[in-house]
Amino acid sequence: MMRNSEIIARITWTRQDIRQLLEDNDLDSTDEAVDRFLERLDLRRFEEACIEDGWERLSWALPR
């Protein structure tokens, strides 16, 4: 972690991540299959869920 940076973490999801997910589950992983996956994915809800999960994980680090 860069101590002088305001950013402590950044997560970037790529088309390759989707392709790998499909491959790992023995599914079609062509560009067209990735496109179909992304068309079905509610990106706004996905982003919100990732943020909610991040807050939960940060709270785990609070002193108890």
Number of C-alpha atoms within 10 A of each C-alpha: 7 8 7 7 7 7 9 9 8 5 6 5 7 9 13 12 12 18 19 15 14 17 13 10 9 9 12 12 19 12 13 10 15 19 15 11 16 13 10 8 11 10 11 9 10 11 11 11 12 13 12 12 12 13 11 11 11 10 10 10 8 7 5 4
